[in-house]
Amino acid sequence: AIGMADGRAAAVTTERDGRSERIAASAIAICDGGFQGNPKLVGRYLTARPDRMVVRNAATGRGDGLRMALDVGAATYGMDRFYGHLLCRRALHDPKLWPYPVLDSLALLGIVVGPDGKRVMDEGGGGVYMTNELARLDDPAGATVIFDDAMWRLKPPGDPIGPNPYLLRAGGELFEAADIA
């Protein structure tokens, strides 16, 4: 718990081995690992559809520190962005497709379209940017990456587990056609 004095955080009360301890401080930094494991907070700050996003972490960050700070009146800033990567839609239900392969390299080379077939973003912003943009869609898992055969065969530098061939080996989907039509 955070103790307040003169309208500012002045102490933290901790509990260890069944004992409470109050620690006074002139400043308090709360480092709790984030809130990505808390769908309610993810829904509040990042996406209207947390059920359509894959959490790429241990899901242990439940937002305890954020909630403590909010409870005593703290303001938030910059809560609308997060670190993430593009994953196959099936990763929502298939752990073999999590945390790899990421599809960032394919999206950077191709285009990302929504269910209506229209481009939804400037893919040049990179994987983290694209993931944040998808989070803002009505259905974050409703987009599709479109790319050509040359892009599929390219081994992206610095990509530890590129999408080809792991995506298919792990059960991901790849739809092929002779032309864009």
N, C-alpha and C positions, 0 to 999 in steps of 0.2 A: 504494500500500500504506500501511496505517496502522501507525505504530510505537508500541509500548506502553512505558510506564515506570511502575512502582509501581501497576500495575493500572488505568491510565487511558491514553487516547489522548494521545500527546505529540508526534507528528510525522507528517507525510505525506511519502511518497516519490513524486515525479512523474517523468514521462518526457516530454521535449520535444526534438524534433529529434535523437533518438537519444541524448540525454544524460539521466542520472538526477540528480535533485536532491532532497535531503532538507530539509524545512522543519520546524523545531521550532516548537511552539505550545503555549500554555497551554490552549487550547480549539480544537476542530475542528468545523466545521459542514460537513456533506456535502450538497451541492446537486447532484444528478445528473439531475433531471428525472423521477424516479419509476421505477416498474417495470411500467407498464401494457403495455409491449411485450414482456413476458416471461411467456408463458402459465403456466409453472411457478410463478412467484411470484404471479401473479393467482389461480391455483388454490389456492395455500397460504393466501393472506390474504383473498380477496374472494369467490370462488365455486367450487363444486365442478365447474362446467362452463364453463371459460373459452372453450371452443369454441362456446358458445351465447351469447356476449356479443360485441358489436361494439366495437372499440377506436376511440374518437372522438378520435384524435390522430395524430401522425406515427409512432407506435410506435417511437420512438428511445430512449425511457426503458426501459432493460433491467435496471435494478436494480443496476448496478455498485456504487454507493455503499452501498446497503443490504447487499449481499453482503459488501463489505469490512468494514462495521461488524459484521455478524453473525460474520464470521470471527474477529474479535478479542474476541468475547464481549458485544457490545452487546445491550441489551434493546430490545424494540419495544413500542410503545404505540399504540393507536388505529389499527391497521392494517386494520380490518374495514370501513372506509368509504372512499368515493371520490366524485369529482365526475363525474357522468354525466347523460345525458338518455335518455328513451325514444325508441326508433327503431322503424320498421317491421321486422317479422321478416325480410322479404326483404333487408334491409340486410346480413344475414350473408353474402350472396352477390352482392349487386348494388351496386356502388359509386355508382350514380346516387342511391341512397337514403341516402348518407352524405356529409357529416355532417348534412345536412338532408333532409327536414323532421323536426323533433322532434315527438313526440306528447304532450308534457307537458300542453299546454292542453286537449286532448281528454280525457285521463285525469283531469285536475283537475275537469272538468265532468261526467264520466261515472263509470264504475266499471271496475275492472280485475279480471278473473276468470281463474282457472286453467283447465286443461283439463277439470276437472269442473264448470265453470260457477259455482263458488263464488267470492265476493269474496276477494281475497288480501291486502288492505291498506286502510288509511285513506288515500285519495287526497289528502286535504287537506294532507298534508305537503309537497307540491311535487314537481317533477320529479326532483331529485337524491335526495330521500328515496325516491321510488317506484323509481328505478333501483336503489338499494341493496337495497330489499326484494325486487325481482325477482331480483337476484343470488343471494339466499339460497334460492330455490326449487330443487327438483330439476331443473327445466328452465327457466332464465331466459327462454328464447324461447318458452315454452309458454303465456304469458298473452295475453289479448285485451282490448282496450279497447272498451267498449260505451258508445255515446252516441247521442243522437237527432239528427234533422235540423237542429234549431235550433242545436245545439252545433257541428255540422259547418259550418254557414254563418257562424258567428261568426268575425270576424277578431280574434284575441287582441291586445290592446295590447302593444307591446314585443316581439312575436314577429317577427323579421326575415323569416322564410320560413315562414308558417303552413302547416299541413298541407293546407288546401284552397286551391287546387286542385293544389298541387305534388305531393302524395303520389301521386295518380293519374297525373299527367303523367310522373312518374319511374318508374312501374311498380309502385307499391305496391298493396296489396289493400284493398278496401272492400266489405264484404258488407252488402246492404240487405234489409230486411224491413218489412212493413207493421205488425207489432207485435212485442213482445218474445218471444212464444212462437215 
